[in-house]
Structure formats: structure tokens, C-alpha cells
Amino acid sequence: MKRELDSLITQMHSSGVRYDEAVRQFKRQFLLEVLKAHRGNQCKAADELGMHRNTLSRTMAELELEMPEVRAGLKRPVRSERLFLNGLRQQIR
């Protein structure tokens, strides 16, 4: 993981990304990942992050991270896709 992070930092530096924007994007992506892991539950996400739920909400607002964006990655596929995926799983077994 350290190698990947070093590579990312090198890319960001060489392409002229400012420090404040790099930190903002890291925070935004990190929060998005934790929120998705907890299926949008802000209380559980805040607990894992070691912050109060209100602090998480305020940080989300500052980063322009809204719940519809979090939920977009959580929606179940349409029924026809679920049937297809279930068929694939059975074929693999």
C-alpha cells in the first residue's frame, strides 16, 4: 500500500495538484468509502472514524459529499441483472 500511495503522491505533485486540494480529495474519498461500508449509516461511520456524528455531517457538507452520492453505489441492481448474476454464481459452483 505504501508503494501505491507514494506513486499517487508523485503523480499528484508532478501534475500540479495543490496540497489543499489533495487533502480535500483524500478526505472526501475516505469518508465515501467508510459510509459505503456502513451502507450510508452515518452513526456507524462516525464511530469507526472516531468522530461525533455531527462532526461527520459538518465535514460531509464542507466536502460537498451528499447522501444521494453515497446511496448511488448502494442500490441493488435491477431484477433482470440480479437473475443474471445469480445464474452466473450457480454456473461457477
MMTF fields as JSON, N, C-alpha, C and O atoms, coordinates in Angstrom:
{
  "mmtfVersion": "1.0.0",
  "mmtfProducer": "UNKNOWN",
  "numBonds": 371,
  "numAtoms": 372,
  "numGroups": 93,
  "numChains": 1,
  "numModels": 1,
  "chainsPerModel": [1],
  "groupsPerChain": [93],
  "chainIdList": ["A"],
  "bondAtomList": [4, 2, 8, 6, 12, 10, 16, 14, 20, 18, 24, 22, 28, 26, 32, 30, 36, 34, 40, 38, 44, 42, 48, 46, 52, 50, 56, 54, 60, 58, 64, 62, 68, 66, 72, 70, 76, 74, 80, 78, 84, 82, 88, 86, 92, 90, 96, 94, 100, 98, 104, 102, 108, 106, 112, 110, 116, 114, 120, 118, 124, 122, 128, 126, 132, 130, 136, 134, 140, 138, 144, 142, 148, 146, 152, 150, 156, 154, 160, 158, 164, 162, 168, 166, 172, 170, 176, 174, 180, 178, 184, 182, 188, 186, 192, 190, 196, 194, 200, 198, 204, 202, 208, 206, 212, 210, 216, 214, 220, 218, 224, 222, 228, 226, 232, 230, 236, 234, 240, 238, 244, 242, 248, 246, 252, 250, 256, 254, 260, 258, 264, 262, 268, 266, 272, 270, 276, 274, 280, 278, 284, 282, 288, 286, 292, 290, 296, 294, 300, 298, 304, 302, 308, 306, 312, 310, 316, 314, 320, 318, 324, 322, 328, 326, 332, 330, 336, 334, 340, 338, 344, 342, 348, 346, 352, 350, 356, 354, 360, 358, 364, 362, 368, 366],
  "bondOrderList": [1, 1, 1, 1, 1, 1, 1, 1, 1, 1, 1, 1, 1, 1, 1, 1, 1, 1, 1, 1, 1, 1, 1, 1, 1, 1, 1, 1, 1, 1, 1, 1, 1, 1, 1, 1, 1, 1, 1, 1, 1, 1, 1, 1, 1, 1, 1, 1, 1, 1, 1, 1, 1, 1, 1, 1, 1, 1, 1, 1, 1, 1, 1, 1, 1, 1, 1, 1, 1, 1, 1, 1, 1, 1, 1, 1, 1, 1, 1, 1, 1, 1, 1, 1, 1, 1, 1, 1, 1, 1, 1, 1],
  "groupList": [{"groupName": "MET", "atomNameList": ["N", "CA", "C", "O"], "elementList": ["N", "C", "C", "O"], "formalChargeList": [0, 0, 0, 0], "bondAtomList": [1, 0, 2, 1, 3, 2], "bondOrderList": [1, 1, 2], "singleLetterCode": "M", "chemCompType": "L-PEPTIDE LINKING"}, {"groupName": "LYS", "atomNameList": ["N", "CA", "C", "O"], "elementList": ["N", "C", "C", "O"], "formalChargeList": [0, 0, 0, 0], "bondAtomList": [1, 0, 2, 1, 3, 2], "bondOrderList": [1, 1, 2], "singleLetterCode": "K", "chemCompType": "L-PEPTIDE LINKING"}, {"groupName": "ARG", "atomNameList": ["N", "CA", "C", "O"], "elementList": ["N", "C", "C", "O"], "formalChargeList": [0, 0, 0, 0], "bondAtomList": [1, 0, 2, 1, 3, 2], "bondOrderList": [1, 1, 2], "singleLetterCode": "R", "chemCompType": "L-PEPTIDE LINKING"}, {"groupName": "GLU", "atomNameList": ["N", "CA", "C", "O"], "elementList": ["N", "C", "C", "O"], "formalChargeList": [0, 0, 0, 0], "bondAtomList": [1, 0, 2, 1, 3, 2], "bondOrderList": [1, 1, 2], "singleLetterCode": "E", "chemCompType": "L-PEPTIDE LINKING"}, {"groupName": "LEU", "atomNameList": ["N", "CA", "C", "O"], "elementList": ["N", "C", "C", "O"], "formalChargeList": [0, 0, 0, 0], "bondAtomList": [1, 0, 2, 1, 3, 2], "bondOrderList": [1, 1, 2], "singleLetterCode": "L", "chemCompType": "L-PEPTIDE LINKING"}, {"groupName": "ASP", "atomNameList": ["N", "CA", "C", "O"], "elementList": ["N", "C", "C", "O"], "formalChargeList": [0, 0, 0, 0], "bondAtomList": [1, 0, 2, 1, 3, 2], "bondOrderList": [1, 1, 2], "singleLetterCode": "D", "chemCompType": "L-PEPTIDE LINKING"}, {"groupName": "SER", "atomNameList": ["N", "CA", "C", "O"], "elementList": ["N", "C", "C", "O"], "formalChargeList": [0, 0, 0, 0], "bondAtomList": [1, 0, 2, 1, 3, 2], "bondOrderList": [1, 1, 2], "singleLetterCode": "S", "chemCompType": "L-PEPTIDE LINKING"}, {"groupName": "ILE", "atomNameList": ["N", "CA", "C", "O"], "elementList": ["N", "C", "C", "O"], "formalChargeList": [0, 0, 0, 0], "bondAtomList": [1, 0, 2, 1, 3, 2], "bondOrderList": [1, 1, 2], "singleLetterCode": "I", "chemCompType": "L-PEPTIDE LINKING"}, {"groupName": "THR", "atomNameList": ["N", "CA", "C", "O"], "elementList": ["N", "C", "C", "O"], "formalChargeList": [0, 0, 0, 0], "bondAtomList": [1, 0, 2, 1, 3, 2], "bondOrderList": [1, 1, 2], "singleLetterCode": "T", "chemCompType": "L-PEPTIDE LINKING"}, {"groupName": "GLN", "atomNameList": ["N", "CA", "C", "O"], "elementList": ["N", "C", "C", "O"], "formalChargeList": [0, 0, 0, 0], "bondAtomList": [1, 0, 2, 1, 3, 2], "bondOrderList": [1, 1, 2], "singleLetterCode": "Q", "chemCompType": "L-PEPTIDE LINKING"}, {"groupName": "HIS", "atomNameList": ["N", "CA", "C", "O"], "elementList": ["N", "C", "C", "O"], "formalChargeList": [0, 0, 0, 0], "bondAtomList": [1, 0, 2, 1, 3, 2], "bondOrderList": [1, 1, 2], "singleLetterCode": "H", "chemCompType": "L-PEPTIDE LINKING"}, {"groupName": "GLY", "atomNameList": ["N", "CA", "C", "O"], "elementList": ["N", "C", "C", "O"], "formalChargeList": [0, 0, 0, 0], "bondAtomList": [1, 0, 2, 1, 3, 2], "bondOrderList": [1, 1, 2], "singleLetterCode": "G", "chemCompType": "PEPTIDE LINKING"}, {"groupName": "VAL", "atomNameList": ["N", "CA", "C", "O"], "elementList": ["N", "C", "C", "O"], "formalChargeList": [0, 0, 0, 0], "bondAtomList": [1, 0, 2, 1, 3, 2], "bondOrderList": [1, 1, 2], "singleLetterCode": "V", "chemCompType": "L-PEPTIDE LINKING"}, {"groupName": "TYR", "atomNameList": ["N", "CA", "C", "O"], "elementList": ["N", "C", "C", "O"], "formalChargeList": [0, 0, 0, 0], "bondAtomList": [1, 0, 2, 1, 3, 2], "bondOrderList": [1, 1, 2], "singleLetterCode": "Y", "chemCompType": "L-PEPTIDE LINKING"}, {"groupName": "ALA", "atomNameList": ["N", "CA", "C", "O"], "elementList": ["N", "C", "C", "O"], "formalChargeList": [0, 0, 0, 0], "bondAtomList": [1, 0, 2, 1, 3, 2], "bondOrderList": [1, 1, 2], "singleLetterCode": "A", "chemCompType": "L-PEPTIDE LINKING"}, {"groupName": "PHE", "atomNameList": ["N", "CA", "C", "O"], "elementList": ["N", "C", "C", "O"], "formalChargeList": [0, 0, 0, 0], "bondAtomList": [1, 0, 2, 1, 3, 2], "bondOrderList": [1, 1, 2], "singleLetterCode": "F", "chemCompType": "L-PEPTIDE LINKING"}, {"groupName": "ASN", "atomNameList": ["N", "CA", "C", "O"], "elementList": ["N", "C", "C", "O"], "formalChargeList": [0, 0, 0, 0], "bondAtomList": [1, 0, 2, 1, 3, 2], "bondOrderList": [1, 1, 2], "singleLetterCode": "N", "chemCompType": "L-PEPTIDE LINKING"}, {"groupName": "CYS", "atomNameList": ["N", "CA", "C", "O"], "elementList": ["N", "C", "C", "O"], "formalChargeList": [0, 0, 0, 0], "bondAtomList": [1, 0, 2, 1, 3, 2], "bondOrderList": [1, 1, 2], "singleLetterCode": "C", "chemCompType": "L-PEPTIDE LINKING"}, {"groupName": "PRO", "atomNameList": ["N", "CA", "C", "O"], "elementList": ["N", "C", "C", "O"], "formalChargeList": [0, 0, 0, 0], "bondAtomList": [1, 0, 2, 1, 3, 2], "bondOrderList": [1, 1, 2], "singleLetterCode": "P", "chemCompType": "L-PEPTIDE LINKING"}],
  "groupTypeList": [0, 1, 2, 3, 4, 5, 6, 4, 7, 8, 9, 0, 10, 6, 6, 11, 12, 2, 13, 5, 3, 14, 12, 2, 9, 15, 1, 2, 9, 15, 4, 4, 3, 12, 4, 1, 14, 10, 2, 11, 16, 9, 17, 1, 14, 14, 5, 3, 4, 11, 0, 10, 2, 16, 8, 4, 6, 2, 8, 0, 14, 3, 4, 3, 4, 3, 0, 18, 3, 12, 2, 14, 11, 4, 1, 2, 18, 12, 2, 6, 3, 2, 4, 15, 4, 16, 11, 4, 2, 9, 9, 7, 2],
  "groupIdList": [1, 2, 3, 4, 5, 6, 7, 8, 9, 10, 11, 12, 13, 14, 15, 16, 17, 18, 19, 20, 21, 22, 23, 24, 25, 26, 27, 28, 29, 30, 31, 32, 33, 34, 35, 36, 37, 38, 39, 40, 41, 42, 43, 44, 45, 46, 47, 48, 49, 50, 51, 52, 53, 54, 55, 56, 57, 58, 59, 60, 61, 62, 63, 64, 65, 66, 67, 68, 69, 70, 71, 72, 73, 74, 75, 76, 77, 78, 79, 80, 81, 82, 83, 84, 85, 86, 87, 88, 89, 90, 91, 92, 93],
  "secStructList": [7, 2, 2, 2, 2, 2, 2, 2, 2, 2, 2, 2, 2, 2, 6, 6, 7, 7, 2, 2, 2, 2, 2, 2, 2, 2, 2, 2, 2, 2, 2, 2, 2, 2, 2, 2, 2, 6, 6, 6, 7, 2, 2, 2, 2, 2, 2, 2, 2, 6, 1, 7, 2, 2, 2, 2, 2, 2, 2, 2, 2, 2, 6, 6, 7, 7, 2, 2, 2, 2, 2, 2, 6, 6, 7, 7, 7, 7, 2, 2, 2, 2, 2, 2, 2, 2, 2, 2, 2, 2, 2, 2, 7],
  "xCoordList": [0.831, 0.0, 0.875, 0.536, 1.989, 2.871, 3.374, 3.469, 3.695, 4.175, 3.115, 3.417, 1.862, 0.758, 0.559, 0.337, 0.64, 0.484, 1.621, 1.395, 2.842, 3.992, 3.815, 4.11, 3.336, 3.118, 2.041, 2.186, 0.973, -0.109, 0.374, 0.051, 1.136, 1.664, 2.597, 2.553, 3.427, 4.326, 3.534, 3.863, 2.494, 1.644, 0.969, 0.936, 0.438, -0.259, 0.704, 0.367, 1.888, 2.878, 3.303, 3.377, 3.581, 4.046, 2.963, 3.273, 1.694, 0.621, 0.133, -0.815, 0.783, 0.492, -0.706, -1.258, -1.11, -2.225, -1.756, -0.729, -2.523, -2.169, -2.456, -3.316, -1.738, -1.857, -3.283, -3.813, -3.909, -5.257, -6.258, -7.167, -6.098, -6.991, -6.716, -7.646, -5.451, -5.103, -5.71, -6.264, -5.606, -6.161, -7.684, -8.29, -8.287, -9.749, -10.224, -11.183, -9.557, -9.96, -9.733, -10.534, -8.637, -8.39, -9.497, -10.053, -9.814, -10.863, -12.191, -12.898, -12.518, -13.795, -13.89, -14.901, -12.857, -12.862, -12.86, -13.524, -12.123, -12.056, -13.421, -13.88, -14.072, -15.403, -16.401, -17.227, -16.331, -17.238, -17.079, -18.072, -15.867, -15.597, -16.166, -16.796, -15.943, -16.445, -17.97, -18.602, -18.554, -20.023, -20.61, -21.631, -19.992, -20.484, -20.35, -21.217, -19.267, -19.065, -20.166, -20.511, -20.709, -21.781, -23.142, -24.09, -23.228, -24.479, -25.161, -26.386, -24.353, -24.878, -25.217, -25.671, -25.007, -25.317, -24.251, -23.118, -24.635, -23.678, -23.225, -22.083, -24.089, -23.697, -22.594, -21.61, -22.757, -21.747, -20.457, -19.36, -20.598, -19.407, -18.634, -17.409, -19.347, -18.697, -17.983, -16.878, -18.608, -17.988, -16.686, -15.674, -16.709, -15.486, -14.404, -13.22, -14.815, -13.861, -13.356, -12.401, -14.006, -13.595, -14.014, -13.315, -15.179, -15.678, -17.155, -17.82, -17.65, -19.067, -19.857, -19.343, -21.083, -21.911, -22.099, -22.098, -22.263, -22.418, -21.162, -21.247, -20.001, -18.744, -18.672, -18.231, -19.104, -19.134, -20.068, -19.714, -21.239, -22.193, -21.628, -21.768, -20.997, -20.407, -19.264, -19.144, -18.438, -17.33, -17.862, -17.316, -18.913, -19.53, -20.033, -19.867, -20.64, -21.14, -19.986, -20.082, -18.896, -17.726, -17.115, -16.617, -17.159, -16.577, -17.575, -17.264, -18.772, -19.853, -20.134, -20.314, -20.165, -20.457, -21.871, -22.13, -22.776, -24.182, -24.615, -24.044, -25.632, -26.088, -26.56, -26.337, -27.195, -27.557, -26.338, -26.436, -25.2, -23.97, -23.517, -23.053, -23.653, -23.288, -24.229, -23.796, -25.514, -26.514, -26.467, -26.889, -25.967, -25.921, -25.131, -25.483, -24.094, -23.294, -23.873, -23.337, -24.97, -25.542, -26.798, -27.282, -27.332, -28.589, -28.427, -27.401, -29.458, -29.458, -29.62, -30.296, -29.01, -29.21, -30.666, -31.377, -31.099, -32.464, -32.647, -31.674, -33.897, -34.202, -33.573, -33.05, -33.62, -33.065, -31.559, -31.052, -30.844, -29.408, -29.152, -28.201, -30.002, -29.834, -30.023, -29.277, -31.029, -31.263, -30.065, -29.655, -29.507, -28.341, -27.148, -26.465, -26.902, -25.771, -25.941, -24.972, -27.168, -27.416, -27.144, -26.594, -27.527, -27.257, -25.773, -25.321, -24.992, -23.535, -22.938, -22.061, -23.415, -22.898, -23.134, -22.259, -24.329, -24.635, -23.771, -23.386, -23.463, -22.608, -21.192, -20.532, -20.731, -19.366, -19.236, -18.186, -20.269, -20.223, -20.228, -20.193],
  "yCoordList": [-1.187, 0.0, 1.251, 2.244, 1.208, 2.371, 2.724, 3.901, 1.711, 1.949, 2.655, 3.58, 2.197, 2.812, 4.259, 5.129, 4.516, 5.878, 6.762, 7.9, 6.242, 7.008, 7.358, 8.477, 6.405, 6.627, 7.685, 8.561, 7.591, 8.571, 9.975, 10.94, 10.085, 11.386, 11.95, 13.145, 11.112, 11.559, 12.066, 13.106, 11.336, 11.759, 13.096, 13.982, 13.234, 14.47, 15.651, 16.732, 15.44, 16.515, 16.925, 18.113, 15.94, 16.252, 16.901, 17.626, 16.643, 17.253, 18.572, 19.175, 19.013, 20.335, 20.436, 21.521, 19.317, 19.353, 20.041, 19.68, 21.032, 21.763, 20.917, 20.037, 21.192, 20.442, 20.445, 19.396, 21.62, 21.706, 20.879, 20.278, 20.844, 20.043, 18.548, 17.741, 18.179, 16.77, 16.275, 15.177, 17.077, 16.702, 16.608, 15.682, 17.562, 17.57, 16.303, 15.667, 15.939, 14.759, 13.472, 12.539, 13.426, 12.251, 12.093, 11.007, 13.189, 13.14, 12.708, 11.87, 13.291, 13.009, 11.528, 10.881, 11.007, 9.603, 8.66, 7.623, 9.01, 8.175, 8.097, 7.014, 9.259, 9.276, 8.508, 7.766, 8.681, 7.969, 6.462, 5.735, 5.996, 4.561, 4.024, 2.966, 4.755, 4.308, 4.335, 3.419, 5.373, 5.449, 4.308, 3.737, 3.972, 2.861, 1.541, 0.672, 1.392, 0.165, -0.012, -1.135, 1.104, 1.058, 1.343, 1.706, 1.173, 1.331, 2.667, 2.74, 3.724, 5.069, 5.428, 6.541, 4.509, 4.782, 5.711, 5.299, 6.975, 7.98, 7.752, 8.061, 7.222, 6.964, 5.909, 6.084, 4.819, 3.761, 4.236, 3.919, 4.997, 5.515, 6.459, 6.38, 7.35, 8.295, 7.549, 7.922, 6.503, 5.711, 5.086, 5.131, 4.504, 3.896, 4.946, 4.681, 6.142, 7.212, 7.891, 8.667, 7.594, 8.195, 9.647, 10.459, 9.965, 11.337, 11.313, 10.285, 12.433, 12.569, 12.625, 13.096, 12.159, 12.154, 13.556, 13.741, 14.552, 15.937, 16.429, 17.173, 16.008, 16.384, 15.751, 16.392, 14.494, 13.828, 14.574, 14.821, 14.928, 15.655, 16.988, 17.358, 17.698, 19.001, 18.825, 19.597, 17.809, 17.542, 17.159, 17.585, 16.365, 15.992, 17.23, 17.339, 18.15, 19.382, 20.217, 20.77, 20.309, 21.072, 20.47, 21.192, 19.149, 18.451, 18.261, 17.642, 18.8, 18.674, 17.213, 16.84, 16.403, 14.979, 14.774, 14.943, 14.413, 14.291, 12.833, 12.004, 12.532, 11.157, 10.526, 9.33, 11.25, 10.59, 10.022, 8.988, 10.689, 10.186, 8.898, 7.967, 8.85, 7.651, 6.517, 5.394, 6.821, 5.786, 5.283, 4.159, 6.083, 5.676, 4.382, 3.55, 4.202, 2.992, 1.822, 0.715, 2.053, 1.007, 0.383, -0.624, 0.96, 0.471, -0.941, -1.288, -1.738, -3.081, -3.006, -2.113, -3.929, -3.94, -4.264, -4.836, -3.906, -4.221, -5.733, -6.484, -6.174, -7.594, -8.466, -9.541, -8.014, -8.82, -9.04, -10.12, -8.032, -8.184, -9.132, -9.912, -9.067, -9.971, -11.417, -12.3, -11.661, -13.017, -13.514, -14.668, -12.633, -12.979, -13.301, -14.305, -12.434, -12.647, -13.921, -14.646, -14.204, -15.45, -16.663, -17.659, -16.59, -17.677, -17.908, -19.051, -16.804, -16.919, -17.583, -18.44, -17.184, -17.782, -19.28, -20.043, -19.707, -21.125, -21.893, -23.033, -21.281, -21.928, -22.109, -23.104, -21.145, -21.201, -22.317, -22.954, -22.561, -23.604, -24.913, -25.934],
  "zCoordList": [0.0, 0.0, 0.0, -0.643, 0.711, 0.757, -0.636, -0.983, -1.433, -2.791, -3.64, -4.394, -3.501, -4.245, -3.826, -4.668, -2.527, -2.028, -2.517, -2.929, -2.472, -2.977, -4.448, -4.868, -5.22, -6.647, -6.874, -7.726, -6.111, -6.228, -5.873, -6.566, -4.812, -4.396, -5.465, -5.758, -6.039, -7.104, -8.303, -8.873, -8.686, -9.799, -9.505, -10.359, -8.306, -7.934, -7.944, -8.427, -7.414, -7.372, -8.776, -9.088, -9.619, -10.975, -11.834, -12.78, -11.509, -12.288, -11.689, -12.191, -10.617, -10.074, -9.133, -8.949, -8.539, -7.598, -6.321, -5.747, -5.89, -4.674, -3.432, -3.454, -2.371, -1.124, -0.598, -0.231, -0.559, -0.004, -0.813, -0.242, -2.125, -2.963, -2.784, -2.797, -2.618, -2.393, -1.081, -1.024, -0.041, 1.265, 1.169, 1.706, 0.49, 0.325, -0.391, 0.045, -1.482, -2.238, -1.439, -1.515, -0.671, 0.164, 1.204, 1.371, 1.903, 2.927, 2.331, 2.891, 1.193, 0.541, 0.166, 0.436, -0.444, -0.874, 0.326, 0.302, 1.365, 2.568, 3.242, 3.605, 3.41, 4.02, 3.176, 3.706, 1.876, 0.976, 1.129, 1.159, 1.225, 1.376, 2.692, 2.714, 3.785, 5.095, 5.116, 5.641, 4.551, 4.502, 3.678, 4.06, 2.574, 1.76, 2.513, 2.411, 3.265, 4.046, 5.092, 5.46, 5.562, 6.572, 5.954, 6.651, 4.624, 3.874, 4.161, 4.265, 4.289, 4.478, 5.907, 6.17, 6.841, 8.248, 8.825, 9.075, 9.033, 9.487, 10.917, 11.255, 11.76, 13.157, 13.225, 13.943, 12.482, 12.481, 11.818, 12.277, 10.739, 10.054, 10.967, 11.053, 11.647, 12.556, 13.676, 14.07, 14.183, 15.248, 14.762, 15.461, 13.567, 13.022, 12.796, 13.004, 12.368, 12.096, 13.371, 13.331, 14.508, 15.776, 15.906, 16.513, 15.321, 15.425, 15.774, 15.645, 16.208, 16.529, 15.233, 14.219, 15.248, 14.052, 13.49, 12.273, 14.368, 13.895, 13.179, 12.201, 13.673, 13.024, 11.641, 10.688, 11.526, 10.226, 9.276, 8.123, 9.748, 8.9, 8.438, 7.272, 9.342, 9.001, 7.987, 7.036, 8.202, 7.284, 5.909, 4.892, 5.873, 4.609, 3.866, 2.651, 4.591, 3.977, 3.43, 2.335, 4.19, 3.747, 2.481, 1.618, 2.382, 1.236, 0.095, -0.922, 0.282, -0.705, -1.033, -2.192, 0.007, -0.11, 0.416, 1.607, -0.473, -0.095, -0.101, -0.81, 0.699, 0.847, -0.461, -0.645, -1.377, -2.646, -3.374, -4.036, -3.255, -3.876, -3.188, -3.846, -1.87, -1.115, -1.486, -1.745, -1.509, -1.778, -3.212, -3.48, -4.132, -5.54, -5.705, -6.542, -4.939, -5.025, -4.259, -4.316, -3.537, -2.695, -3.277, -2.76, -4.34, -4.88, -5.426, -6.012, -5.222, -5.763, -7.272, -7.781, -7.982, -9.437, -9.766, -8.941, -10.944, -11.355, -11.344, -11.416, -11.254, -11.084, -12.168, -11.872, -13.411, -14.501, -14.313, -14.619, -13.816, -13.568, -12.405, -12.436, -11.371, -10.228, -10.667, -10.246, -11.52, -12.01, -12.811, -12.68, -13.645, -14.444, -13.543, -13.742, -12.542, -11.638, -10.831, -10.606, -10.392, -9.65, -10.529, -10.058, -11.81, -12.752, -12.925, -12.983, -13.009, -13.127, -11.898, -12.008, -10.728, -9.491, -9.455, -9.044, -9.889, -9.877, -10.879, -10.616, -12.021, -13.013, -12.49, -12.79, -11.708, -11.17, -10.161, -10.073, -9.41, -8.372, -9.008, -8.321]
}
